[in-house]
Amino acid sequence: MKTVHVYVTLKEGVLNPEGSAIERSLHALGYEEVQKVQTGKWVSLQVEDGPELAQRVERMCEQLLANPVIEDYEIQLSDEVTT
Amino acid sequence: MKAAVIVFPGSNCDMDMQHALQLAGMEVEFVRHTETSVAGFDLIALPGGFSYGDYLRSGAIARFAPVMESVKEQADKGTLVLGVCNGFQVLTEAGMLPGALKRNDGLKFICRPVALTVENEQTPFTSAYEQGETAVIPVAHGDGCYFADDETIAALKANRQIVFTYQSELNGSKEAIAGITNERGNVLGMMPHPERAVEALLGSSDGAPLFDAMIKHWREAHAPAT
């Protein structure tokens, strides 16, 4: 088994109002050094290992996990398996 | 004229839709998401609600419901398809309409009547309105901000696929888009709820012409030869 982490974020150029709201709150708390706050989704999967693992996870992202019209995704594969 | 209202787990405007369609004079059947055929209808309506709890993204899971294959097939054959609110989100996720609907710019769920402009009255859904007419129809959405890249927006404009726009800034939608059709013009998706505005008792009857137009379109297509 492999552990797959998928991070889904809005594409550059697509306004992220949630990120902007968090950024304003951080500034209000005095953290004026903060810029470009982004939020997104994290999806964790346990997947049976196979020769096409990476391609299959990519297809999962294109088909369901992300909406390519507005979102980008990043895939991380690791050997650690949580129970 | 026979209409199907698709019911997903979490649809909650299905009965309002049924009422509006019946009021306009259509026969209405509910078709569950598990059905594999939605053939034999003149209109397929995807109602508002929160299909599959809006998990992942609004409409993202519903587009893979068994019934959606058949909805696509029928749309390709020219059957009218109307997606309202969550129905619009499902249609974009399914790739039946371009673009995507994302979180409102103001992050709030907006639930109130809004003034729309009818931008294109030459569709099977809007022929009972006047070009440029104002229609006051309620919205009720958290994810109604329409987004598409510049190229797609230019194509929508060139083909007159932008059918309804908001008259004042509402949710951050590009070009103030409230509703669009596909290129062929037989699939309409819109965030406002015309089925909630079909009788003066409901506060507005400005949604009624949309249902009347579909009936008119059907009658014209089925007129006896003279």
Interface residues (C-beta under 8 A of the other chain):
Chain A: L10 V14 L15 P17 E18 A21 K41 L64 L65 N67 V69 I70
Chain B: L56 R57 A60 I61 F64 T92 E93 G99 A100 K102 R103 N104 D105 G106 L107 F147 A148 D149 G172
